[in-house]
Amino acid sequence: FQSIGIDEGQKLILSVGRLSRRKGFDRVVAALPKLVEAGLDVHYAVIGIGEDSAYLHQQAEAANVMARVHFLGHVSPADLPRWYCAAHVFAMPNRDIDGDTEGFGMVFVEAAACGTPSIAGRAGGTGGAVIDGITGLRVEGAQQTEVTEALERLLSDPGLVAELGANGEDRARKDFSWEAVAERTARLHAQISKTREK
């Protein structure tokens, strides 16, 4: 928080990923004026580089929210967990752009492992990473209203954030830890070996 000049009483939305249109970071920027209008003292930290950097800066300036948007560029892997833990909500409301879509989205699991609920788009494979209403919220990323309403819902309800965050952290540990992945891989290997023996 201190590195971007906000205090603990303010809300922080975090996005991590390539600055690409399909990630939906522009939808988060566009939501900020309405969130502030709703009485939420919110800031937005964006970690990543990419082709949409200038576009996102222009969008933030046009919406008069540059003071609330913090473009952090590249952040070391060692520092990423601090940002995930500091955020109230992780947001990547992805959408299809001319057939370009999001896959599973490991960043959602990284956020969940830090107890931070996510907002994901319904496009692509993100349903495997974010369970709607359980570990986060899934929205139609092409619909600005849905993105804004989901952000406002979470940022206005600390109880819901805590519940979804705890569910996500539990799932990340049970299903996506190295131990869990190794166990599933070993079981799959054993099944394949038995099949080959027949």
C-alpha positions as CSV (number, residue, x, y, z in Angstrom):
1,F,0.0,0.0,0.0
2,Q,2.7,2.5,1.0
3,S,4.6,2.1,-2.3
4,I,1.6,3.5,-4.2
5,G,0.6,6.0,-1.6
6,I,-2.7,4.6,-0.3
7,D,-3.6,3.7,3.2
8,E,-5.3,0.6,4.7
9,G,-8.7,2.3,4.8
10,Q,-8.9,2.4,1.1
11,K,-9.9,-0.5,-1.2
12,L,-7.5,-2.1,-3.7
13,I,-8.3,-3.9,-6.9
14,L,-5.4,-5.8,-8.4
15,S,-4.8,-7.1,-11.9
16,V,-1.8,-9.2,-13.0
17,G,-1.1,-10.1,-16.6
18,R,-0.1,-9.0,-20.1
19,L,-1.8,-5.6,-20.9
20,S,-3.9,-7.1,-23.7
21,R,-7.5,-6.1,-24.5
22,R,-8.9,-9.6,-23.9
23,K,-7.8,-9.4,-20.2
24,G,-10.5,-6.8,-19.5
25,F,-8.3,-4.4,-17.6
26,D,-10.0,-1.6,-19.5
27,R,-13.3,-2.6,-18.1
28,V,-11.9,-2.2,-14.5
29,V,-10.6,1.3,-15.3
30,A,-14.0,2.2,-16.8
31,A,-15.7,1.0,-13.6
32,L,-13.7,3.3,-11.3
33,P,-15.8,6.5,-11.7
34,K,-19.0,4.7,-10.8
35,L,-17.4,2.9,-7.8
36,V,-16.2,6.3,-6.5
37,E,-19.6,7.7,-7.1
38,A,-21.0,4.8,-5.0
39,G,-18.9,6.0,-2.1
40,L,-16.0,3.5,-2.5
41,D,-12.5,4.9,-2.0
42,V,-10.9,2.6,-4.4
43,H,-7.5,2.3,-6.1
44,Y,-6.5,0.0,-8.9
45,A,-3.0,-1.6,-9.3
46,V,-2.1,-3.1,-12.6
47,I,1.0,-5.4,-12.8
48,G,2.2,-6.3,-16.3
49,I,3.4,-4.9,-19.6
50,G,2.0,-5.1,-23.1
51,E,0.5,-3.6,-26.2
52,D,-2.4,-1.9,-24.3
53,S,-0.3,0.2,-22.0
54,A,-0.8,3.5,-23.8
55,Y,-4.5,2.7,-24.3
56,L,-5.1,2.0,-20.6
57,H,-3.2,5.2,-19.6
58,Q,-5.4,7.2,-22.1
59,Q,-8.5,5.6,-20.7
60,A,-7.6,6.4,-17.1
61,E,-6.9,10.0,-18.1
62,A,-10.1,10.4,-20.0
63,A,-12.1,9.0,-17.0
64,N,-10.2,11.4,-14.7
65,V,-9.0,8.5,-12.5
66,M,-5.2,8.6,-13.1
67,A,-4.7,9.3,-9.4
68,R,-6.4,6.0,-8.6
69,V,-4.7,3.8,-11.2
70,H,-1.2,2.6,-10.5
71,F,0.6,1.0,-13.5
72,L,3.4,-1.0,-11.8
73,G,5.0,-2.7,-14.9
74,H,7.0,-5.7,-14.1
75,V,7.0,-6.9,-10.5
76,S,9.4,-9.7,-9.4
77,P,7.8,-13.1,-8.6
78,A,9.0,-12.7,-5.0
79,D,7.0,-9.6,-4.6
80,L,3.8,-10.8,-6.3
81,P,2.3,-12.5,-3.2
82,R,2.5,-9.3,-1.3
83,W,0.3,-7.6,-3.9
84,Y,-2.2,-10.5,-4.0
85,C,-2.4,-10.4,-0.2
86,A,-2.8,-6.6,-0.1
87,A,-5.7,-6.6,-2.6
88,H,-9.3,-6.8,-1.6
89,V,-10.3,-8.1,-5.1
90,F,-8.4,-9.6,-8.0
91,A,-9.9,-8.7,-11.3
92,M,-9.4,-10.1,-14.8
93,P,-12.9,-9.9,-16.5
94,N,-11.6,-11.4,-19.7
95,R,-13.6,-11.5,-22.9
96,D,-13.1,-12.9,-26.4
97,I,-11.6,-10.5,-28.9
98,D,-11.8,-11.7,-32.5
99,G,-11.3,-15.3,-31.4
100,D,-8.5,-14.5,-28.9
101,T,-9.6,-15.9,-25.5
102,E,-8.2,-16.6,-22.1
103,G,-7.2,-20.1,-21.0
104,F,-7.3,-21.4,-17.5
105,G,-5.7,-18.3,-15.9
106,M,-3.1,-19.3,-13.3
107,V,-3.2,-15.8,-11.8
108,F,-6.7,-16.6,-10.4
109,V,-5.2,-19.5,-8.4
110,E,-2.3,-17.4,-7.3
111,A,-4.8,-14.8,-5.9
112,A,-6.9,-17.6,-4.3
113,A,-3.8,-19.0,-2.6
114,C,-3.4,-15.6,-0.9
115,G,-7.1,-15.5,0.2
116,T,-8.2,-12.9,-2.4
117,P,-11.4,-13.5,-4.3
118,S,-11.4,-13.0,-8.1
119,I,-13.7,-11.5,-10.7
120,A,-13.2,-13.5,-14.0
121,G,-14.9,-13.3,-17.4
122,R,-17.1,-16.2,-18.6
123,A,-15.1,-16.5,-21.8
124,G,-12.5,-19.2,-22.3
125,G,-11.3,-21.6,-19.7
126,T,-11.5,-19.5,-16.6
127,G,-14.3,-21.6,-15.1
128,G,-11.7,-24.1,-14.1
129,A,-9.9,-21.5,-12.0
130,V,-12.8,-19.5,-10.6
131,I,-16.0,-21.1,-9.3
132,D,-18.8,-18.6,-9.6
133,G,-20.3,-17.7,-6.2
134,I,-17.8,-19.9,-4.4
135,T,-14.3,-18.6,-4.9
136,G,-15.2,-15.5,-6.8
137,L,-17.6,-14.1,-9.4
138,R,-17.7,-14.7,-13.1
139,V,-19.2,-12.1,-15.4
140,E,-19.7,-11.4,-19.0
141,G,-16.5,-9.4,-19.6
142,A,-17.9,-7.7,-22.7
143,Q,-20.7,-6.1,-20.6
144,Q,-19.4,-3.1,-18.7
145,T,-22.4,-3.1,-16.4
146,E,-21.7,-6.6,-15.2
147,V,-18.1,-5.9,-14.4
148,T,-18.9,-2.7,-12.5
149,E,-21.7,-4.4,-10.5
150,A,-19.5,-7.3,-9.6
151,L,-16.7,-5.0,-8.4
152,E,-19.2,-2.9,-6.4
153,R,-20.7,-6.0,-4.8
154,L,-17.4,-7.3,-3.5
155,L,-15.9,-4.0,-2.5
156,S,-19.1,-3.2,-0.5
157,D,-19.3,-6.5,1.3
158,P,-16.3,-7.5,3.5
159,G,-18.1,-10.6,4.7
160,L,-18.5,-11.9,1.1
161,V,-14.9,-11.1,0.3
162,A,-13.8,-13.0,3.4
163,E,-16.0,-16.0,2.5
164,L,-15.0,-16.3,-1.1
165,G,-11.4,-15.6,-0.2
166,A,-11.4,-18.4,2.4
167,N,-13.1,-20.8,-0.1
168,G,-10.5,-20.0,-2.7
169,E,-7.6,-20.4,-0.4
170,D,-8.9,-23.8,0.7
171,R,-9.4,-24.9,-2.9
172,A,-6.0,-23.7,-4.0
173,R,-4.3,-25.7,-1.2
174,K,-6.3,-28.9,-1.8
175,D,-6.4,-28.9,-5.6
176,F,-3.5,-26.9,-6.9
177,S,-0.6,-27.4,-4.4
178,W,2.5,-29.2,-5.7
179,E,1.6,-32.1,-3.5
180,A,-1.9,-32.3,-4.9
181,V,-0.7,-32.1,-8.5
182,A,2.0,-34.7,-7.9
183,E,-0.6,-37.1,-6.4
184,R,-2.9,-36.7,-9.4
185,T,-0.1,-37.1,-11.8
186,A,1.0,-40.3,-10.0
187,R,-2.5,-41.7,-10.2
188,L,-2.8,-40.9,-13.9
189,H,0.5,-42.5,-14.6
190,A,-0.6,-45.6,-12.7
191,Q,-3.8,-45.8,-14.7
192,I,-2.0,-45.4,-18.1
193,S,0.5,-48.1,-17.1
194,K,-2.3,-50.5,-16.3
195,T,-4.0,-49.7,-19.6
196,R,-0.8,-50.4,-21.5
197,E,-0.3,-53.7,-19.7
198,K,-3.7,-55.0,-21.0
